[in-house]
Amino acid sequence: MEDSLKLLTNYLQDVLEQPDTATLRLEDLAPDFRELGERAALLAGTVQDLRNQLQQKFEALELENQVLMDNIQAMDEIGWSLEQSNQELRSNLELVNALTDYTHNMIFVYSADTGQEVHANQPARWFQKAHAQTAAQLTRMLLEKQPEIQQQLDHHQKSQKTEEGQPAGDEGVPKQGRNSLRWDMALEDCDDKDIFYQVESFLIPWLRSDAEDSHDARRQAIVHIVIDETERQRRQKMIYRFAYVDPLTNLKNRRYAMEKMEQWVDEGTSFTLSFIDVDYLKYCNDTFGHEAGDSYLVEVSRALQALGGEVCRVGGDEFFVLQAGAASEDQDRKLDGLRQALLADKSSGHPKSFSYATTLVPAHCATPLTAYISDTDTKMYQYKQKYKIPLSDVVYRDDRI
């Protein structure tokens, strides 16, 4: 009996410790202990299964823990890299802020989200103090323009990223305007004088130095570089007036008339060319003085402007009237009405009239413009010889004569 119990004990220990490689078999036990041994073997198998499951779960937890530690380390590295990037950006912005004070152009930086001013360089700050009313107008127009600027620049950046991912097919084509938007602004100062600015706007990341959280500090901002174009535009207008405007009548001059006709020819636009020569101007100058002669020319120029189209003074007493899409007969009828009105006007004390002729310049004409001008000039002098009333018949009594 004692040997059977000892054998059972050895069997149970052997089965529980190493069920797969146990040296004792169930048949080695006494018949009375075989049922107990069989149950012990089943229990040993269940315990081994539980042990294997626990081992697998432990290994899975170890793997998850390792992944978590790797993620934490990666996040730390990203956070450190972001902090370094923010620090570098802060340093760069401090440098930019310092450098912008050395330009004569005004620079305003506003938050893209709130519209709050986050930076203004020294010229901008001086302008805000010295011209508060005009500066308020400028600020309002900049902020009103910001949503449109942000939308266009965001669209440009997305388009650029899309193009970078596609096969190159437009090498050498400059991507101007992709990172900035250039636009014009016109204001009135306190003296009701026009001020013109050219503005170039950029959408950039910007750090708020007063933010506690570096994530909250990193925001988008819109930088506006405001360039005063007033003097340049005034010079351009002055140059334009010298080049294209007659100083006496404020009409366009011969240069403008020639360029306008050439433009219409290039565009394939038909137009009428009317050549007008003022009558009795020499008599007016000699009898009443050149100031009266100048007034006479201004009066004729204003009468011609009532016809519409382009009225140009091309000589001392010569005018062109250019009318796109008009018929020669209609222009001659209008010119004759003006001529009759001048002849009937006796208020100035001297006769007033003009001679004229009109030529149609067809669309896509191949004949040089000089030929049309010369032909119209000839027709006008033929009209003058035929219809101009002799001076002795229209001169008004003057006690000085």
Secondary structure, DSSP 4 states (H G I P E B T S, - for coil): -HHHHHHHHHHHHHHHH-TTS-SS-GGGS-GGGHHHHHHHHHHHHHHHHHHHHHHHHHHHHHHHHHHHHHHHHHHHHHHHHHHHHHHHHHHHHHHHHHHHTTSSSEEEEEETTT--EEEE-HHHHHHHHHTHHHHHHHHHHHHHHHHHHHHHHHHHHHHHHHHHTSPP--TT---TTSSEEEEEEEEE-TTS-EEEEEEEEEEEEEE-TT-SSHHHHEEEEEEEEEEE-HHHHHHHHHHHHHHHB-TTT--B-HHHHHHHHHHHHHHT--EEEEEEEEESHHHHHHHH-HHHHHHHHHHHHHHHHTT-SEEEE-SSSEEEEEEET--HHHHHHHHHHHHHHHHH--TTSS--EEEEEEEEE-TT--S-HHHHHHHHHHHHHHHHHHHPPPHHHHPPP-TT-
